[in-house]
Amino acid sequence: MLVNHSRKMVFMHAPKCAGIALSRWLAEHYGFMDYSNPELKLPKGIVERHRYTLPENCQNYEIITCIREPFERWESFYLYCCLQMGVNETFGEFTRTRLKYLPLQSLYTKEATYILRVDSLDTEVLTLPFVKPPVPEIHRLNVSKSMPDYQQMKQRIQWTDELRQLIRQHFSADFTTKPKKSI
């Protein structure tokens, strides 16, 4: 989680939703800072950078978060786990056994004032009251895509009706979340 006390705003980083890119952009151009050590483990096994509850001293702050289409987000999570963490499971095995490893986006959006979408992030940041054109470039940081085995691993993703249904059921609230503010 990032915070800007003078603006009374926080950025809640939902995993696999361009959070590192957006965090760096907010820090570099708009004075946001890590609330705490981003790698600090919190209760429920979540790391500080993926916190989805406001700390006591930020209770009245506005929340910014970013969302991603749930199927794309799941694929990204699978690729990250395989390429960065050494998971060696088929896409089907991974989907059947690891759904609870990726927090629901709705945990981040339920009290958010500004919900941005990954697929249109460059324009949606204009909904933030402190962003004015020209918008500084947001450098995308897809760590997995730069890995040598990325294309080979991506070919392992085989969607079936069963797997799509599992994702739809588990992440059902994430399919209906829409941005609250508009340009």
C-alpha positions, 0 to 999 in steps of 0.5 A, a space after each residue: 500500500 502506498 500513501 500520500 498524507 498531504 492528499 489524504 489518499 492511499 493506493 491499494 495494490 491488488 496483485 496482478 493488476 499493474 500495481 508495481 507499475 502504478 506504484 512507481 508512477 505514483 511515487 515518482 510523479 505524485 509523492 506517494 510513499 510506501 506505507 511500510 516495508 512492502 514485503 512485511 507479512 501481515 495477518 492472513 499471509 498477505 504482504 504489506 504492498 497487497 494490504 486491502 484494509 486501511 491502517 488506523 491513521 488513514 481511516 478517512 483517506 480516499 482509496 485508489 485501486 486498479 482492476 483487471 479482467 479476471 481471466 487475464 488476471 488468473 493467467 498472469 498469476 499462473 505465469 508469475 507463479 511458474 516463471 518466478 516462483 518455480 511452480 511446476 503444475 499444469 494450468 488445470 492443476 494450478 486452477 483447481 488447487 490454488 484459487 485462494 492464493 489470489 485475493 479477490 479484487 473486490 476486497 480492494 474495490 469495496 471502499 475504493 473511491 477510484 477504481 482504474 482498469 488495467 486495460 485503459 490505465 493511461 487514460 483512466 488515471 485522468 479520473 484522479 483529481 491530481 492528474 492533469 494532461 499531459 499524463 506522465 508515461 506509466 512504464 509497464 513492468 510485466 516481469 514474467 514476459 521478460 523471462 526466456 520461457 514465457 512463450 513456452 509457458 503461455 502455451 501451457 494455458 488451456 482453458 476448458 469449460 470446467 476451468 472457466 466455471 471455477 474462475 467465474 464462481 470463485 471470482 464472481 464479484 470481480 466480474 461485476 466491478 466497474 470503475 466508480 469515477 469517470 473522466 
